[in-house]
Structures are given as structure tokens and as C-alpha cells.
Amino acid sequence: RQLRKLVPPFAVSVMQSECIRVALENPGYMHERVQGIVRERDRLTRALSDHPTWTVSPSSGNFLLIRTPDAQQAFDHLLTNGVLVRRQDRHFGLEGCIRVTVGTRAENDVFLRAAHAAPR
């Protein structure tokens, strides 16, 4: 317990440190990966813009925050369709919200099919 007091609240593990080192040593690869995530994030945002009940918040990260009429129902529906998202509705001001991480094109296609088939 005493040692935990010395660890910063957002500590970085040895594995994460190594990944960061490799990423910094390969900026071309990282730039390519970031650009791919940005393209997919924008594609998801556009594809969800006509969803009848979900609203996507603007994002600059590798995830989307989506407000739904019922986060639990959206979570259950997506999980049943093979998509795991994070409920955010337990946080103040995020009632009805889920968080979706931007994945590969194939993963995002599975998510989009499930999202457009979600109960209204």
C-alpha cells in the first residue's frame, strides 16, 4: 500500500513505454496509422449522420461519443451483434452515451451494420 502512493495516477507500464519508444523511432509508420484512424473516424461520423436516433459528437481522438435514447439498450444490441462498446451513461452529463473506438475498416463495417439495425 505504501509503494502505491509513489506511483503516479496514470502510470505507464514497461510494455507501454516500449511501444512508445518504437512508435517514436518510426514516425512514418505512426503518421500512416494516424491518417488511417482519421479517415475511418470521419467515415463513421458521416455514416452515422443520418441515424434516426443517435447523435455523434465531434471527435479529434480515436473514438466517437454517441448519444442514444438508451445506452444500455444500444450496448446490448451491439454486443449481440459482435460489437463491444463502452457505456458512458454513468458519468454526469453523458446520459444515453456510448463510446465507440475506431477500428479497422472491416470492424467498423460490422459496427455500422449493427448500428443501423439498432432498435429505435
URRABEL-V845876 format. One record per pair of residues at least 4 apart in sequence whose ideal C-beta (glycine too) atoms are under 8 Angstrom apart, sorted by sequence separation. I is the first residue (numbers start at 1). GAP is how many residues later the second one is. D is the distance in whole Angstrom. If there is no record, write none. Layout:
i:I gap:GAP d:D
i:I gap:GAP d:D
This chain:
i:1 gap:4 d:7
i:2 gap:4 d:8
i:3 gap:4 d:7
i:7 gap:4 d:5
i:12 gap:4 d:5
i:13 gap:4 d:7
i:14 gap:4 d:6
i:15 gap:4 d:7
i:16 gap:4 d:6
i:17 gap:4 d:6
i:18 gap:4 d:6
i:19 gap:4 d:6
i:20 gap:4 d:6
i:21 gap:4 d:6
i:22 gap:4 d:6
i:26 gap:4 d:6
i:27 gap:4 d:6
i:28 gap:4 d:6
i:29 gap:4 d:6
i:30 gap:4 d:6
i:31 gap:4 d:6
i:32 gap:4 d:7
i:33 gap:4 d:7
i:34 gap:4 d:6
i:35 gap:4 d:6
i:36 gap:4 d:6
i:37 gap:4 d:6
i:38 gap:4 d:6
i:39 gap:4 d:6
i:40 gap:4 d:6
i:41 gap:4 d:6
i:42 gap:4 d:6
i:43 gap:4 d:6
i:44 gap:4 d:6
i:45 gap:4 d:7
i:51 gap:4 d:8
i:59 gap:4 d:7
i:69 gap:4 d:7
i:70 gap:4 d:6
i:71 gap:4 d:6
i:72 gap:4 d:6
i:73 gap:4 d:6
i:74 gap:4 d:6
i:75 gap:4 d:6
i:76 gap:4 d:6
i:77 gap:4 d:7
i:79 gap:4 d:7
i:90 gap:4 d:8
i:103 gap:4 d:3
i:104 gap:4 d:7
i:105 gap:4 d:6
i:106 gap:4 d:7
i:107 gap:4 d:7
i:108 gap:4 d:6
i:109 gap:4 d:6
i:110 gap:4 d:6
i:111 gap:4 d:6
i:112 gap:4 d:6
i:113 gap:4 d:6
i:114 gap:4 d:7
i:12 gap:5 d:5
i:59 gap:5 d:5
i:68 gap:5 d:7
i:78 gap:5 d:4
i:79 gap:5 d:6
i:89 gap:5 d:6
i:103 gap:5 d:5
i:23 gap:6 d:8
i:24 gap:6 d:8
i:48 gap:6 d:6
i:59 gap:6 d:7
i:68 gap:6 d:4
i:78 gap:6 d:7
i:79 gap:6 d:8
i:88 gap:6 d:4
i:89 gap:6 d:5
i:91 gap:6 d:8
i:102 gap:6 d:7
i:23 gap:7 d:5
i:49 gap:7 d:7
i:57 gap:7 d:7
i:78 gap:7 d:5
i:89 gap:7 d:6
i:12 gap:8 d:7
i:48 gap:8 d:5
i:56 gap:8 d:5
i:57 gap:8 d:4
i:66 gap:8 d:8
i:89 gap:8 d:6
i:103 gap:8 d:7
i:56 gap:9 d:7
i:57 gap:9 d:7
i:88 gap:9 d:4
i:89 gap:9 d:8
i:56 gap:10 d:5
i:57 gap:10 d:7
i:75 gap:10 d:6
i:87 gap:10 d:8
i:88 gap:10 d:6
i:45 gap:11 d:5
i:55 gap:11 d:7
i:74 gap:11 d:8
i:87 gap:11 d:6
i:88 gap:11 d:5
i:100 gap:11 d:6
i:44 gap:12 d:8
i:54 gap:12 d:5
i:55 gap:12 d:5
i:75 gap:12 d:5
i:86 gap:12 d:7
i:87 gap:12 d:8
i:54 gap:13 d:7
i:85 gap:13 d:5
i:86 gap:13 d:4
i:45 gap:14 d:7
i:54 gap:14 d:5
i:85 gap:14 d:6
i:53 gap:15 d:7
i:72 gap:15 d:7
i:85 gap:15 d:5
i:48 gap:16 d:8
i:53 gap:16 d:5
i:71 gap:16 d:5
i:85 gap:16 d:8
i:71 gap:17 d:7
i:72 gap:17 d:7
i:41 gap:18 d:6
i:48 gap:18 d:7
i:71 gap:18 d:4
i:45 gap:19 d:7
i:41 gap:20 d:8
i:44 gap:20 d:6
i:54 gap:20 d:8
i:78 gap:20 d:8
i:41 gap:21 d:7
i:41 gap:23 d:7
i:65 gap:23 d:7
i:75 gap:23 d:6
i:71 gap:24 d:8
i:74 gap:24 d:5
i:37 gap:25 d:5
i:71 gap:25 d:5
i:70 gap:26 d:6
i:71 gap:26 d:6
i:67 gap:27 d:8
i:69 gap:27 d:6
i:71 gap:27 d:5
i:83 gap:27 d:6
i:68 gap:28 d:5
i:82 gap:28 d:6
i:83 gap:28 d:5
i:65 gap:29 d:8
i:67 gap:29 d:5
i:68 gap:29 d:7
i:81 gap:29 d:7
i:67 gap:30 d:5
i:68 gap:30 d:6
i:66 gap:31 d:7
i:83 gap:31 d:5
i:65 gap:32 d:6
i:66 gap:32 d:5
i:81 gap:32 d:7
i:82 gap:32 d:7
i:65 gap:33 d:8
i:66 gap:33 d:8
i:78 gap:33 d:7
i:81 gap:33 d:4
i:65 gap:34 d:6
i:66 gap:34 d:6
i:64 gap:35 d:7
i:63 gap:36 d:5
i:64 gap:36 d:5
i:78 gap:36 d:5
i:81 gap:36 d:7
i:63 gap:37 d:6
i:77 gap:37 d:7
i:78 gap:37 d:7
i:63 gap:38 d:5
i:64 gap:38 d:7
i:62 gap:39 d:6
i:63 gap:39 d:6
i:62 gap:40 d:5
i:77 gap:40 d:8
i:78 gap:40 d:7
i:77 gap:41 d:5
i:77 gap:42 d:6
i:74 gap:44 d:6
i:73 gap:45 d:8
i:73 gap:46 d:6
i:68 gap:50 d:8
i:69 gap:51 d:8
i:44 gap:56 d:7
i:44 gap:58 d:7
i:41 gap:61 d:5
i:54 gap:61 d:7
i:40 gap:62 d:5
i:40 gap:63 d:7
i:40 gap:64 d:8
i:44 gap:64 d:6
i:48 gap:64 d:7
i:51 gap:64 d:7
i:54 gap:64 d:7
i:37 gap:65 d:5
i:40 gap:65 d:6
i:43 gap:65 d:7
i:47 gap:65 d:5
i:51 gap:65 d:7
i:53 gap:65 d:8
i:44 gap:67 d:7
i:48 gap:67 d:6
i:53 gap:67 d:5
i:40 gap:68 d:6
i:44 gap:68 d:7
i:52 gap:68 d:6
